[in-house]
Amino acid sequence: LTKIARKEMPYWEKQGINFRLASPGIEIKDGMLYISNSVPCTSVHYTTDGSEPTAESPRWEEPLDCQAQVVKARLFYLGKESLTSTFVNND
């Protein structure tokens, strides 16, 4: 997947070929927020107030303390963005 993200996706973008980014996974475990990302080279941005993530939203880098009821996350890369993933904490 790294080769695809680093070589193929930039080529596709230059050629005008449409492609989709996979959505990130979200989990809150023991009060810690974890976001998984299967696409290298992308940036993951998230919100904890229920709003849609943008490129200006906080960037996910490592697990962090989180007591939010709703977390949303989205990948950004080469001017594209994934669909939004939503986690609703029912605890």
DOTI-840169 format. One record per atom (N, C-alpha, C): x, y, z; residue number from 1; chain; residue in one letter. Coordinates in steps of 0.05 Angstrom, whole numbers. Example, Ala and Ser with C-alpha at 12.3 -4.5 7.8 and 13.67 -1.06 7.14 Angstrom:
! DOTI-840169
[r [264,-114,156],1,'A','A']
[r [246,-90,156],1,'A','A']
[r [264,-66,156],1,'A','A']
[r [257,-45,142],2,'A','S']
[r [273,-21,143],2,'A','S']
[r [258,1,157],2,'A','S']
***
This chain:
! DOTI-840169
[r [16,-24,0],1,'A','L']
[r [0,0,0],1,'A','L']
[r [17,25,0],1,'A','L']
[r [41,24,12],2,'A','T']
[r [59,47,12],2,'A','T']
[r [67,55,-16],2,'A','T']
[r [73,36,-33],3,'A','K']
[r [81,42,-60],3,'A','K']
[r [58,55,-75],3,'A','K']
[r [34,45,-71],4,'A','I']
[r [10,57,-84],4,'A','I']
[r [7,86,-75],4,'A','I']
[r [9,91,-48],5,'A','A']
[r [5,118,-38],5,'A','A']
[r [27,137,-47],5,'A','A']
[r [51,128,-48],6,'A','R']
[r [74,146,-54],6,'A','R']
[r [79,150,-84],6,'A','R']
[r [73,129,-100],7,'A','K']
[r [79,131,-129],7,'A','K']
[r [54,132,-146],7,'A','K']
[r [36,113,-142],8,'A','E']
[r [13,111,-160],8,'A','E']
[r [-7,134,-156],8,'A','E']
[r [-14,139,-131],9,'A','M']
[r [-34,160,-126],9,'A','M']
[r [-26,187,-137],9,'A','M']
[r [-1,196,-132],10,'A','P']
[r [8,221,-145],10,'A','P']
[r [7,220,-175],10,'A','P']
[r [14,198,-187],11,'A','Y']
[r [12,195,-216],11,'A','Y']
[r [-17,197,-225],11,'A','Y']
[r [-35,183,-212],12,'A','W']
[r [-63,184,-219],12,'A','W']
[r [-74,212,-217],12,'A','W']
[r [-66,226,-195],13,'A','E']
[r [-75,254,-191],13,'A','E']
[r [-66,272,-214],13,'A','E']
[r [-41,269,-223],14,'A','K']
[r [-30,285,-245],14,'A','K']
[r [-44,278,-272],14,'A','K']
[r [-52,253,-275],15,'A','Q']
[r [-66,244,-299],15,'A','Q']
[r [-96,250,-299],15,'A','Q']
[r [-106,260,-277],16,'A','G']
[r [-135,266,-275],16,'A','G']
[r [-151,241,-270],16,'A','G']
[r [-138,219,-261],17,'A','I']
[r [-153,194,-255],17,'A','I']
[r [-165,196,-227],17,'A','I']
[r [-190,191,-226],18,'A','N']
[r [-204,192,-200],18,'A','N']
[r [-198,168,-183],18,'A','N']
[r [-194,172,-157],19,'A','F']
[r [-190,149,-139],19,'A','F']
[r [-201,157,-112],19,'A','F']
[r [-205,137,-95],20,'A','R']
[r [-218,141,-69],20,'A','R']
[r [-199,135,-47],20,'A','R']
[r [-200,150,-26],21,'A','L']
[r [-184,144,-2],21,'A','L']
[r [-202,129,18],21,'A','L']
[r [-190,108,30],22,'A','A']
[r [-205,93,50],22,'A','A']
[r [-210,110,75],22,'A','A']
[r [-232,106,88],23,'A','S']
[r [-239,121,112],23,'A','S']
[r [-224,110,136],23,'A','S']
[r [-217,127,155],24,'A','P']
[r [-203,118,179],24,'A','P']
[r [-221,104,198],24,'A','P']
[r [-209,88,216],25,'A','G']
[r [-224,75,237],25,'A','G']
[r [-221,91,263],25,'A','G']
[r [-242,91,279],26,'A','I']
[r [-242,107,304],26,'A','I']
[r [-250,89,327],26,'A','I']
[r [-236,91,350],27,'A','E']
[r [-243,76,374],27,'A','E']
[r [-236,93,398],27,'A','E']
[r [-253,92,418],28,'A','I']
[r [-246,103,444],28,'A','I']
[r [-245,80,464],28,'A','I']
[r [-222,75,476],29,'A','K']
[r [-218,53,494],29,'A','K']
[r [-204,63,519],29,'A','K']
[r [-217,58,542],30,'A','D']
[r [-206,67,568],30,'A','D']
[r [-201,97,568],30,'A','D']
[r [-219,112,555],31,'A','G']
[r [-217,141,555],31,'A','G']
[r [-197,152,535],31,'A','G']
[r [-185,135,519],32,'A','M']
[r [-165,144,499],32,'A','M']
[r [-175,141,471],32,'A','M']
[r [-171,162,455],33,'A','L']
[r [-179,162,427],33,'A','L']
[r [-158,150,409],33,'A','L']
[r [-166,130,393],34,'A','Y']
[r [-148,117,374],34,'A','Y']
[r [-160,120,346],34,'A','Y']
[r [-144,127,327],35,'A','I']
[r [-154,129,299],35,'A','I']
[r [-134,113,282],35,'A','I']
[r [-145,94,267],36,'A','S']
[r [-128,78,249],36,'A','S']
[r [-130,88,221],36,'A','S']
[r [-108,86,207],37,'A','N']
[r [-106,96,180],37,'A','N']
[r [-90,76,163],37,'A','N']
[r [-102,65,143],38,'A','S']
[r [-89,45,127],38,'A','S']
[r [-75,56,102],38,'A','S']
[r [-77,83,98],39,'A','V']
[r [-65,95,74],39,'A','V']
[r [-41,112,82],39,'A','V']
[r [-17,103,76],40,'A','P']
[r [7,119,83],40,'A','P']
[r [7,146,68],40,'A','P']
[r [21,165,79],41,'A','C']
[r [25,192,67],41,'A','C']
[r [1,210,70],41,'A','C']
[r [-21,201,81],42,'A','T']
[r [-44,218,84],42,'A','T']
[r [-43,231,111],42,'A','T']
[r [-58,253,114],43,'A','S']
[r [-62,264,141],43,'A','S']
[r [-90,259,150],43,'A','S']
[r [-93,254,176],44,'A','V']
[r [-119,248,187],44,'A','V']
[r [-127,272,205],44,'A','V']
[r [-150,283,200],45,'A','H']
[r [-160,305,216],45,'A','H']
[r [-186,296,229],45,'A','H']
[r [-191,306,254],46,'A','Y']
[r [-214,297,269],46,'A','Y']
[r [-228,320,284],46,'A','Y']
[r [-252,315,292],47,'A','T']
[r [-267,333,310],47,'A','T']
[r [-279,317,332],47,'A','T']
[r [-284,331,355],48,'A','T']
[r [-297,318,378],48,'A','T']
[r [-323,332,385],48,'A','T']
[r [-333,350,368],49,'A','D']
[r [-357,365,373],49,'A','D']
[r [-380,357,354],49,'A','D']
[r [-376,336,338],50,'A','G']
[r [-397,328,320],50,'A','G']
[r [-396,342,293],50,'A','G']
[r [-379,361,289],51,'A','S']
[r [-377,375,264],51,'A','S']
[r [-360,359,244],51,'A','S']
[r [-362,365,218],52,'A','E']
[r [-347,351,198],52,'A','E']
[r [-318,360,198],52,'A','E']
[r [-299,341,198],53,'A','P']
[r [-271,348,198],53,'A','P']
[r [-263,362,172],53,'A','P']
[r [-246,381,174],54,'A','T']
[r [-234,395,151],54,'A','T']
[r [-204,393,153],54,'A','T']
[r [-189,402,133],55,'A','A']
[r [-160,403,134],55,'A','A']
[r [-150,421,156],55,'A','A']
[r [-167,439,166],56,'A','E']
[r [-159,457,188],56,'A','E']
[r [-165,445,216],56,'A','E']
[r [-180,423,217],57,'A','S']
[r [-186,410,242],57,'A','S']
[r [-160,398,254],57,'A','S']
[r [-160,392,280],58,'A','P']
[r [-136,380,292],58,'A','P']
[r [-127,356,277],58,'A','P']
[r [-101,353,274],59,'A','R']
[r [-89,330,260],59,'A','R']
[r [-84,308,280],59,'A','R']
[r [-92,284,273],60,'A','W']
[r [-88,260,290],60,'A','W']
[r [-58,252,287],60,'A','W']
[r [-45,248,310],61,'A','E']
[r [-17,239,310],61,'A','E']
[r [-12,216,329],61,'A','E']
[r [-26,215,352],62,'A','E']
[r [-22,194,371],62,'A','E']
[r [-47,192,389],62,'A','E']
[r [-50,170,404],63,'A','P']
[r [-73,168,422],63,'A','P']
[r [-74,191,442],63,'A','P']
[r [-98,200,448],64,'A','L']
[r [-101,222,467],64,'A','L']
[r [-126,218,484],64,'A','L']
[r [-125,231,507],65,'A','D']
[r [-148,230,525],65,'A','D']
[r [-172,242,511],65,'A','D']
[r [-195,228,513],66,'A','C']
[r [-219,237,499],66,'A','C']
[r [-244,228,513],66,'A','C']
[r [-261,246,521],67,'A','Q']
[r [-286,239,534],67,'A','Q']
[r [-310,247,517],67,'A','Q']
[r [-305,253,491],68,'A','A']
[r [-326,262,473],68,'A','A']
[r [-347,241,468],68,'A','A']
[r [-371,249,463],69,'A','Q']
[r [-393,231,456],69,'A','Q']
[r [-392,224,426],69,'A','Q']
[r [-383,243,409],70,'A','V']
[r [-381,238,380],70,'A','V']
[r [-354,247,370],70,'A','V']
[r [-341,229,356],71,'A','V']
[r [-315,236,343],71,'A','V']
[r [-318,230,313],71,'A','V']
[r [-309,248,297],72,'A','K']
[r [-309,245,268],72,'A','K']
[r [-281,248,257],72,'A','K']
[r [-274,233,237],73,'A','A']
[r [-247,234,225],73,'A','A']
[r [-249,230,195],73,'A','A']
[r [-229,242,182],74,'A','R']
[r [-228,241,152],74,'A','R']
[r [-198,242,144],74,'A','R']
[r [-192,228,122],75,'A','L']
[r [-165,229,110],75,'A','L']
[r [-163,251,89],75,'A','L']
[r [-140,263,87],76,'A','F']
[r [-135,283,66],76,'A','F']
[r [-108,276,52],76,'A','F']
[r [-108,277,25],77,'A','Y']
[r [-84,272,10],77,'A','Y']
[r [-88,281,-19],77,'A','Y']
[r [-69,296,-29],78,'A','L']
[r [-69,304,-57],78,'A','L']
[r [-94,318,-66],78,'A','L']
[r [-105,334,-48],79,'A','G']
[r [-130,349,-54],79,'A','G']
[r [-155,332,-52],79,'A','G']
[r [-152,308,-44],80,'A','K']
[r [-175,290,-40],80,'A','K']
[r [-181,286,-11],80,'A','K']
[r [-205,277,-5],81,'A','E']
[r [-211,270,23],81,'A','E']
[r [-229,245,23],81,'A','E']
[r [-226,230,44],82,'A','S']
[r [-243,206,47],82,'A','S']
[r [-271,213,56],82,'A','S']
[r [-288,193,57],83,'A','L']
[r [-313,197,70],83,'A','L']
[r [-308,200,100],83,'A','L']
[r [-326,212,114],84,'A','T']
[r [-323,216,143],84,'A','T']
[r [-330,191,158],84,'A','T']
[r [-313,183,177],85,'A','S']
[r [-319,162,196],85,'A','S']
[r [-330,175,221],85,'A','S']
[r [-350,162,233],86,'A','T']
[r [-362,173,257],86,'A','T']
[r [-362,152,279],86,'A','T']
[r [-354,159,303],87,'A','F']
[r [-355,142,326],87,'A','F']
[r [-374,155,346],87,'A','F']
[r [-394,140,356],88,'A','V']
[r [-412,150,376],88,'A','V']
[r [-407,134,401],88,'A','V']
[r [-399,147,423],89,'A','N']
[r [-394,134,448],89,'A','N']
[r [-419,130,464],89,'A','N']
[r [-428,106,467],90,'A','N']
[r [-453,100,481],90,'A','N']
[r [-449,92,510],90,'A','N']
[r [-425,96,520],91,'A','D']
[r [-419,89,548],91,'A','D']
[r [-432,109,567],91,'A','D']
***
